[in-house]
Amino acid sequence: MSTKEIDTLKIIQDVIEKRMKQHRAGSLLKLSTRQVRRLCGRVRREGQRPPARTPRPALQSPAPVRAAGQSARYRSHNLSGLWPDIGQ
């Protein structure tokens, strides 16, 4: 655990034990009061571990509506009336 993490944990413990206000802790840690509240909750739940950042879950791309071959057939069939040379 680095010295910065130890200092952060001490400040968060002070907030939990009501020896320091959230806005003061936020200014010392350069965080918003909301982030301080979240860190306090995490320390309460998980204990004395350093308040490490957790990665966000990876975003998944949406499933395709049609298979690749179907969409090409769909386009050529529906657009053939507009342009006679499409789909050839």
Secondary structure by P-SEA (a helix, b strand, c coil): ccaaaaaaaaaaaaaaaccccaaaaaaaacccaaaaaaaaaaaaacccccbbbbbccccccccccccaaaaaaaaaaaaccccccccc
